[in-house]
Amino acid sequence: MRPKTNALNLIKMFPNYKKINHLDYGGGNGILSKILREYNWMSTSYDPFVDKDVQTEDLGKFNLITVYEVFEHVSDINNLMKIITSLLTDDGIVMFSTLVSDGNIIKNQRLTWWYASPRNGHISLFTMRSLHNIAIKFHLRMGSLNAGLHILLPQKDPDWFPYIKKINN
């Protein structure tokens, strides 16, 4: 169950969770936030397809926004980023998952990368460079924790984020 795995990873990553006001953007039916709340996190789930009556400006501000498996399903990444950054505190970070196409899409060769399959609803694909450019456009920095998990950071390092050294190196 992916939401449980993601929740347990967040709990492990952020031992000082009591300082974190978390939003799971694109959280579907809210399972990840529900699990985090069971561990006494301040966590809110918002999904534009589920929470149609909720206005994003009414959600508040968050210092951790997770956006798992959303970027590749969005046709207008600039609009998504505008919404997400409007919900972010000045020292907030965005943790998002998506695979990058670097090395997977080769010019003048047939597309065989499974992640680009239309069956899985992935309509936007990114390179590391395009993700960095998106970050720059929204006055953020980008780093990666692994091949599929990325972080958008403010210009000044947030002191509450324990993995800042890993991102900066």
N, C-alpha and C positions, 0 to 999 in steps of 0.2 A: 504494500500500500504506500504509494509515493508521498501523500501528505504526512503520514506518520514518520517516514524516513526523513523528510525535510524538516519536520518539527524537531525530531530528536537531534538532527545535525545542528539546527539553530541553538538548541538548548546547550549543546556541547560547545559550540563556537562562542556563545555569549554567556559566560558564567555570571556576569553582573547584570542579568536581564532586568532587574528592578528599575534600572535607569532607562530602559528601552520602551518607547511607545511604538508598537509595530503595526504595519498595515500589510496584509497580503493582497496585493492588487491582482485581479484576475483569479481570485481564490475559489471560483466555482461555488460549491455549496458550503464553503467555510470550514471544512474539516481541519485544515492545518491550524487555523486560528483557534478552533475549539480545543484541539489538543494542547496548544500552547497555553490557553487559559486554564486548563487543568493543572498546568505547572506554574500557575500564578503569574503568567505574562499578561501585560496589557496588549492585547492583540485584537485587531479588527480585520474582518474580511470584506472585500468589496469586489464585485464582479459586475461589469456593465451589462452583461446579459442576464444576470440573476437579479441584481438590485436595481431594476429599471426605475423605481420610484425614488431612489436616493440620488441627490445632487452631490457631486464630488466636493464642492466647496463647503458642504455641511459636515464633511468627515473630520476636519481638523488638520493638525500637522503631526508628522511622524518623523522620528529620527532613524527608523529602519523601515524601509519598504522592500518587500520581496515581490518579485515579478517573475514567477516560475512558469516557463513554457508559454510565454505570452508574445514576446517580440516577433517570433516567426509566424504568428497568426494574425498580425496587424498589418493592414495595408498602408496606414499613415503613421509611421514611426514618430514623425515630428509632433503630431497631435498627441500621441501617447506620452511622449516625453514632456510636452507642455503640461499635461494633466499631472503626471507623476511629480515633476519638479514643483508644481504649485502646492503639493501636499507634503513637501519635504521641509524639515527644519533647516536652519542655516548650517548646523553641524551634522545633518543627516546623510545617510548613505542609501543607495539602492543596490540590492543584490538581485541579479537576474540570471536566468539560465537560458542559454541558446548555444547551439553548436555553430562554429564558423566554417565557412566554405573553403578557407585557405587549404590548398592541396587536394581538395575534393572535387573541384570543378576546374577542368582543364580545357583551355581554349582549343577549339577545333576538334574536340573529342565528344563522343556521345555522353550525355549526362547519365551517370549510374549511381550517384550518391543517394542512398536511401532516405536521407533527411529532406531531400528536395522532392520527394514523392507527393503528388497532389492528393493521394488518398489520406494522408495524415493532416491535411489542412495547412501545411506550411506554405504561406504565400509570400513571405519575405525572408531573404537569406542575407547573411552578413559576413563580411571579412573582419579581421581584427582591425584593419585600418578604418573601415566604415564605422565600427563601434567607437573607436577613438575619436573620429570626426563628429559623431553624434554627441559624445561627451563634451567635446570642445564647444560645439554650437550652443550647448546649454550650460556653459561655464563650469563644467565638472571635469574631473580626471577619471580615467578608466584603468582598471587593473583586472587581473584574472586570478582566481584561486586555483582553478584547474581548467581543462579544455572546454568545459561547458558551463562553468560558474564564474560570473563576472561581477565586478563591483564598480559603481559610480560613486565618486567621492567629491566632497567640496574641495576648493583650492587649499584650504587650511586643514591639516590633518585633525580629524575628530579624536579627542583624547579618550573617548569611551570605547573606541573600536579596537579590539585586541589584535587584529591581524594587520594593522597598518604597516608594520615593518615588512611583512611578506609581500604586500602590494607594492611598496616602494622599491623593493629590491629586484 
